[in-house]
Amino acid sequence: MNVKWLVVLLCLSSAVEGWAASLIRLDLETYGSIAPPGDRLKLSILFAPGEHEAEIEVRAYEAVEGEDADGTGLEIRRIAGRDDAFRDAGGGFCVVTRLTVEGEERIGETAIVVPYDNLELPVGRHRIGYELRVLLGGEVDFTTATALSFLEVLERPAVVPRQSFVEEQRVAVAAKREPVFVVQPDGTIERDEDTLEEPCSTTIVVASETQVSSAFVRPPIPVVAGMEQGGPVFAHMEDGDSYAGRMFASKRWGALTFLDKSNRARDLEVRNIRSIALMQPAGAVGPASESVEQDLVAELNQRPWVPEPHVQIHFATNRRLVKPASREPDRFGDEIARLRYGSCLVSIPLAVHRRGQLERPRWWESPDPKKHILVEAVSCMADDTFLEMMKRALGNDGNDILVFVHGYANAFENCVLTGARLKHDTEFAGPLVVFAWPSEGKTFNWLNPSGPYRRDEAKAKASYGALAECFAALIRQRDAAGRGEIHVLAHSMGSRIVLEALRTVDERLNREDKPFGHVIFAAPDVDVRTFVEAFPSVSRLSDDVTLYYCEDDVALKTSQGIHMDSRMGQYRLKMDGLHNIDCKNANTSWIGHGYVVDRDMLLVDLQILLTRDLSPPQRRPPLRENMFRNWKYWYFP
């Protein structure tokens, strides 16, 4: 028998045809020091449209030393159940539960408890794992499994000291008022206040030492030595790091050894691994036979997104070409010129990169692509060549285009690096095009009436036509390809350019087609009236419009003082067709303006929106729902 090791499968990746449900996350939590001791398996499942209920079966196995038919040195056996409620027809341990979602919800979550007392295990050390089958309509949709890990059964209970907490909560209700703009049917804009009653709790915690008796001991989860070698793997670590490579060997218990892309052996402590994905196509999924069942196969129903150390970022820019022979980011200046197209190669240090982080060399360091995100090459190309490349990309199944428009104080290099982080951190598979308008990239003396902020405003206004020209060219390629969508993400001052460019496109486009998919405004540095007036054009051209806003955005508060009016990125707007998402709880920096590319939970939300095409009611988590006058808006908890 070919014994395959088990994985905790992370499958927020590009969809494939025919899937009915897919696993988002599976976590194994151990409760060896509580009564009754056991394991808890927490999982999140993404349902396909039309599917609302799944049956989940959990079975337990153990690996014992011995020669099997293939000489792997391990034999896999079913663990018997001790109680009829925890046994299947064959006597093996089995827990069955149902997971249901309602209405428009697509993500379901549940937790399944496996009490150790219901596993038929003799005294001694055991290497156990759990297999989960997800059934839709009585048919197995996919199977996944946890990693094998040790469980020791003692002859007499072990006394385990732990902290016991007694909590007493005193809850006081305090009213909080938040501003909101409401667009009336006649087009007038009213400023209102949403009164939220939020519980403000004071908690008294009394701690005391107690002793808990348990016959079960769970050491740190190890990796089984002698794993199948040569298979490609991708590991997510608890600290946010990610590693990609090929399985090499397990030199010791509790460590995973593999070869990275530079053929260097790496040892990862298993207790620090959050999840591992096998990067291989799935086989046919059907009812498991006894042999498959005992192989503990973690069936993959999707191909995980595979990170690459080099990311190609395309650009459209109306910056002046100041160094035609250069292949560095300084090739472009900050003056207005005609529209040009090209691409950049950006290094992503997979071994050290964390989602939302920008790993740049400090002043005493030399640039190193293994440690830093770097622009390695900048190439211009003929308009026809660039647009033909976009048409071919859209012609591939499942490929869309994402256009990113940056904000104030971004030099050309910063625009490209932000685009590369967005593409990598949201796992966006299609081309990402950065529209690099000629911002100076300066913040010094920015409040001066003739300073860099005002100069950037003038250049942003002069860039409306260039972005409209770029949009029109991409729409023609989409029409020629006959498929795909164009998504737009605008940040800060770049939102002004997007709004005006879409108004121009709307005037010229005489048809009912919606060439744009998701149009997203993050912390828009735009006055409310301009946003409201441009919104009908944006809505006509796109499938949906999203506003990420934060009341505590210091940069927008300063802009509000300069312009003497409210900025759209500070408040929510009650308007049909606009998804308002409050980012206050996710915004932790003191300036609080770059949260859309800096915060993990926002990048996860963007990832689900762009790669799964899910509306806010279907993105829970990470979002939660709130109400104002029978009108829904969303927030990060």
N, C-alpha and C positions, 0 to 999 in steps of 0.2 A: 504494500500500500504506500502511496506517495503522501507522506505526512506534511501538510502545509501549515505554516505558522499563521497565527491569527493576528488581525490588525484592528485597531479602532479607526473606523473609516470616516474621513471628512470629505463630503461630496458637494460643497458649494462650487460647482463647476459647470461648464457649458452643457446644455441639454442635448440628448440624442433622441431620434425619432422612436416613438413607440413606448417611451417610459410612462408608467402610470403613477409611480411614487418613487421618491429617492430619499436617501438618508442624508440629513444635514449634519447631525452630530450624534455620537454615542459616547457617553461617559460612564465609567465604572467607579462607583464610590463604595468604600469599605467601611462597615460599621462593626468592627470586631470587638469594640469595648462597650457596646450597649446591649441592652436586653430587649428582645432576643438579638444576638449578633447575626450579621448577614451582609450581603452585598446589595447595592441598589444600582440598577442600570437606568440611566436617564437618557432618553433619546428624543430627537426632533426629526419629524418626517415631513417632506414637502409633497403634497398631493397634487396630482394632475387635475385640470378642470373637469368637473363632473364626478370626481371621486371624493367621498366624504367619510368613509369608514374603513379601517383596516383591522385585521386580527393579527395579533403578535404572539408567537410561540417562543418560549425560552427553554432551552435544554442545557444541561450541564454535562461536561466531559472531563476526563482526566487523562494525562499522559503518563505512562509508566515505562520504566526502563525495560528494554528487551529488543530482540531482533524481530522486525516485521519482514514482510515479503520483499521489500526493497532495501533492506539492510540499513535503514536510517537510524536504528538504535532506540526508537520510541514507538510505543503502541498506544493507540488512542481508544479509550473505552467510554461508553456511556456510564454516567453515574445514576444509580437507582434512586428512586424517591422513597421516603419513609412513610408517607401518608397518602391515602387515596386521592386527596385533593391536590397532591403534587406529583402524580404519576400519570403517564400515558398508558395506552393499551399494552405496551410491551414492558411496563414496569419501570421505565426510565423516568428520571426527574423531568417534569414539564410544568411550566406555568403558562396559562393562556389569559390574555387580556385584550380588550378592544380599545382602539383609539378613534375618536370621532371629532370631526371639525364641522362647523355649522356655517351656513350662509356663504359669504364670499371668502371666508378664511381658507388659506391653503396650507398653513404650517400648523401641525399638531405636535404637542409635547406630552410625554407621560413618563412616569417613573415606575419601574417594576422591582419589587423587593424579593430577594432570594434568601430565605432564612437558612443558615447553616444546619440547624437542627433537622431540616427536612431533606438533607443530602445523606445518602447511605454511605458514610465514609468511616473506615476503621481508624484506630489510633495510629498516628504517624504523619509524615509529611507528604502532601499531595500537590500535584501540579494541575490546576483546574482552569477551565475556561467555559464561556457561555456562547452558545449559538442562538441567534435570533432569526426567525423566519417571519417575514411580513407577507400576509395573504390578503388579496383583494378578490372579493367574490368567490372565496373558497379555493382560489388558485395561488400558488406561491409566486409573489411578484419579485422579491429579492431576498437574499440571505446574507447576513453579516455576522461578525463574531468579535468577541473581546480577545485580548492577548492572554496567553497562558500565564498563570501566576501561582505562587505558592500559598497553600493554606495548611497550617499545622493543627492536627487534632490531638489534644493532650489527654492523658489518662485521667488526670484530675484537673479541675478548673484552675486556671491561672488567676491570681489576684492582680488586677490592673488598676493602679491609682488614676483618678481623673478628677477634673474640676466639675463641680455641680453648681449650676447657676439658678437662683430664684429671682425672677424679674417682676417688678411692680411698676406699672406705667401710669403716670398721671397725664392725661391728655387735655390740652386746652385748645379751643378752636379760634383761630385768628383769621380775620378777613383780609385778603390781599387783592389789590386792584391793579389790573394790567391793561395798557392801552391796546385798542384794536380799531382798525379803520373799516368802515362799512360802506360799500358802494350801493346807493339806492337805485331803484329802477330807472329814475330819470337821469342817472349818471353823476349825481352829486355825491361827494365823499364826506362822510361824517366821522368824526373821531368819537369813539365811545370807550367805555371801560368795562372790562370783564371782571366781575367780582368772583374770586375763587376762595372757597373756604377750605383751607388746608390744615390738617391736624398738626399741631406743634407739640411733640411729646417730650416729656422728661422721664428718663428711665433710671430707676434705682436698681443696681445689681448687687446681690449678696452672694459671695463665693464661699464655698466650703469644700474641704478635701473629703472625698468618698472613695470607697473601694468597690470595684465591680468584678464579679467572678465570671470567667468565661473559659470554656474548654477549647476555644478556637483562637489561633494567633495568625495574623496576616502580616508577613514581612513585606518590604518594598517589592513591587512587581518586577520580576526579572524577565529577560528575554531568553528563550530556549536556545541552548548552544546547538550548533550544527544546523542552523536554518538553511533553507534553500538558497544557494548562491547564484549570483549573476542577475537577479531580477532587479529592475529599476524601482526605487522607492523615493518618497518625498515625506520628510518628517517636519511637523510643526512642534516647536518647543513651548514650554509653559511661559518662558520669558519673552515670547514673541518672535524669536529667531526661527528661520526655516533652513532646511538642508535638503539638497537633492543629490542623488547619486545611484550607485548600484550596490546591491547587497554583496558583501565580501565574506564575512565570517563573524561569528560571535566568539571573541577570545575569552570571555568570562561571563559568569552570570550577572544579570543586571545591567549589561551594556550591549549596545547595538553597534556593530562595526560595519562600515560601508566605504566604498570608494566614491569621492566626489568627482565633479566634472574635470578636475585637474589631475585625476588618478592618485589623489592623496588619501590615505586611510584615515578615517575619523572614528573616534569612539564617543558615543552619546550615552549618558546615563539614562536608563529607561524611566526612572522616577521623574525625570525632567521632560519627558516626551508627552505632549498633549495628544497628538494623534499621528498616525502614519497612514499614508495612502500608497497602495500598489499601483504603479503606473503601467497598467497593461489592460487591453481591451477585455470586456466581459464576455464570458461564454453564455450559451443559452441557459436561461434560468427556468427550471421546472421543478416538479415535486422531487425532493431529494430521495435518492435510493439509500440503502443501508451503507453502502461503501462510501458514497459521498458524505453521508451523515457522519460517519466515523472519521473521515478525513479532516473534519473541522475546516471546511473551505469557506473563506470569506468571499462570497460571490460579489463581484463589482457590477452594478447595473449601469454605471457611467464611467467614462474615461476622465480621471481627474485633470484639472488644468495643470500644466507643467510649466514651472517658472524657467526662464532663460536668463543667463548671465549678461546677455546683450539684448537691449530692446531697441527696435527701430521706431523712431518718432518722426512723423511727417510734419511739415510746417507750411503755412501760407503766411507771407509777411509783406507788409508795405514799408518795411525799414529800408533805408538806403544801403546799398552794397558798398562798403568802404574799403574792404580788402579782398578783391576778387580772387586772388591766388590762395588765400588762406583757407584751411579746413578746420579752423578753430571757431569758437563762438563769437570772437571779436570780428568775424567777417562782416557783421551787420552793425550799423550805428543806430542812432536814435532820431534820425530825420525822416520825413515823409518821402516816399518814392512809389514807383509803380508796384503792383502786386507780383510777387514771385513765389515759386513753389520749390520744395526740396525735402530732404530728410536728414536726420541725425542718428548716429549710433550712440547709445547711452549704456554705460556699464552699470549693472546692478549687483552689488556684492552679496550674493545669496547667503553666504555663511554668516554675515553680520547684520544684514538689513532687517529692520523691524517695521511692520506696517505703520505708516504715518510718520516715519522718521526720515530725515534727510542727512545721510552720512557724508559729510564734506570734510576735506582735509583742514586741520587747524593750521595756524600760521607757521608752526614749527615742523609740520609734516609735509612730506612729498606726496603728490597724488598717487594713489595706488588703487587700481580697479578692483582688487580683492577686498579693499576696506571702504572705498568711497564710491558714491554715485558721481560719475564723470561723463561729460560729453566728449566722446572719443573722435568723432568726425562729423563735419558739416558739409553737405553736398547740395548744390543747386541742381535743378533739372528743368528741362523744357516743359512748358505748360501741358502739351499734348502727352508727354511721357508720364507726368504725374497723374493726370486725369485718367489715362488708360489704366494705370496701376490701381486707382480707386475703383474703376469699373470692374476690373478682374477680382478685386477683393470682395465687392458686393455680390459678384456672381457666385461666390462660394456659399454653400449652405450655412445658414446661421450667422453670417458675417454682417455686422452693421458698422457704421462709421461714427466715431465720437469726435466732435469739434470742441476744443477747450479754448476759452477766451479769458486771458489773465486780467488782473487788475492793475492798480497804480503801483509804481516803483518796482517794475520788473524789467531787468535787462534781458537780452535775448537768451542768454544761458539759463537764467532763472526760469524763464517760460518753458524751455525744453526739459529741464530737470523736473519741474512740477508735472509736466505731461507724462514723463516716464514713470514717476512715482504713481500717478493716477492709473496708468495702464497696468502696471505691475500689481499695485495694492488692491485694485478692484477686479483683477483677473479678467480684464476686458480683452476678448480674443481678436476683435477686428482692428482696423487701422485707427490710430488716434492722431488727429490733425490739430496742431497748436496754431491758432491765429495769433501771431506775434506782432501786435501793433507797436509803434515806436515809443514806448515808455522809456523815460530816461534811467529808471532804476535807481533814483536818488530820493532820499528822505530828509537830508539836511536842509534846515531852514524852510521846511515845506509849508509852514503857515504864512510865509511872506506872500503878499498879493501877486507878486511876479515870480514866485518860487517854483520849485519842481512840480508841486501838486497842480497849480493852475496851468503850467505848461503841459503837463500830462492830460489835463482836461481838454485843452485845445487840440492835442494830437489825437485823443480818443474821438473827438467830434469829427476830425478830418479823416477818420478811418471807417466811418459808417459805410461809405460807398465800396471800399475795398472788401469788407466782409460780405456785403450784399453780392458783389461779383463772385466771391468764392462760393457762397451758398448756391448761387445760380448755376455755377459750373458743376458742383457736386450733385445738384438735383438732376442735371442732364445725364450724368453718369449713372445715377440711380435708375432713371427712366430707361437708359440703354441696357442696363443689366437686368431690368425687370424684377428686381427683388431688393431686399435690404432696406434699412432706414438710416436716417441721419439724426443722431442725438447731439444735443448741445448742452455744454456746461459752462456757465458764465460766472465769473467771480468778481465781486466788488465793482470797480469802475468799468470793467469789461461788460457788465450787464447793460450799460447805456448803449454800447456799440451793438450788442446783440438785438436789443429792442428796436433800434432804428433800422438796422439791416433787415430784420424780419418784416418791418412795416414796408420797406422798399420792395422786398420780394413779394409780399402779399399784393401790392399794387400791380406788379407786373405779371403775376401768376393768375391766369384766367381759367381756373378749373377747380373741381371739388377735391382733387387728390390731396392727401396730407403727406408731404415728403419727409416731415420731421417726426421722430418718435417722441422721446422724452426731452423736453426743454427745461433745464434746471438753472435756477438763479440762487447762488450762494452768497449771502451777505451783500446784496446788491446796493451799491452806492448810487442810488437813483431816488429822486423825489417821488412821492406817492402819486401825484397827478400824472407825471410822465408815464409811470408804470401802468396806471389804470387806462390811460388813453391808448397805449400801445398793446394792451393785453388782447383785445379782440383779434388783431392780426396774428399774434402769437398762438392764440387758441385755435384759429381757423387752420393754421398750417401744421399743427402738431397733434399727437394723440393725447398728451397730457402735459401740464405745467406744474412744476414743484418750486416752492419757495422755502429755502432754509434761512431762518432768521434768528437773531439773538439780541435781546434787549440790552445786554451788558457789553455790547461791542463798542470798545473805547474808540476805535478808529472812526466808526460811523457817528458816534457822539460828537467827535471833533468835526467831522464833515457837516453834521447838522448845525454846529455853531458857525461854520464858514458860510453855509448857504442860507441859514436862517429858516430852514424847513426840515420836516421829518424825512428820514431816509428809510427806504422800503426794507432794508435789511435789519431794521431794529424792531419792527412790529409785524403782526399778522394782518392779513387783509381778507375780510369776508367778501368773497366773490365767487360766483359759480364757476367751476372748472379749475380752480386753483387749490393745490394741495399745500397747506401751511404746515411746516414742521418746526417746532420750537427747539432750538439747540442749546438753550441756556444751561441745562444740566450736563451737557456734553462738552461745554466750552470751559477749559481750565486755564488757558493762558491769560496773562494780565491784560494784553491788548485785545484778545478775543476776536480776531478777525479772520484768521486762516484756518479755522476749525475744520473746514470741509476736506482739507488734505492732510491735516495733522492728527485727527482724532480717529481712533480705531473703530468706534461704533458708528461714526458717520460714514467711513469708508465701507464698512460692512453693509450699511443701508444702501449706499450708492451701488455696491456690487450686486445686491439682490435686485435693485431697480433696473440696472443696465443689462445684467446677464440673465435675469429670470423674468423680467417684464412684469413685476408684481406691483399692484397698487398698495397704498398705505394700509388698508385693512388686512392685506395679505402679508404685510411685513411686520408681524407681531410675534416674536421679537424681531428686531430691536425696538420698534416703535410701540407707543401706547396711545390710547385714544382719550380725547377730552371733548367737552361740549360747550358751546356758547350760543344761546338762543336757538336750540335745536340744530345747530350747525357744528359739524365735526372738524376738529383740527388735531394735530399729532405732536407728540413730544418724546424726548429721550428720558427715560426714568433716571 
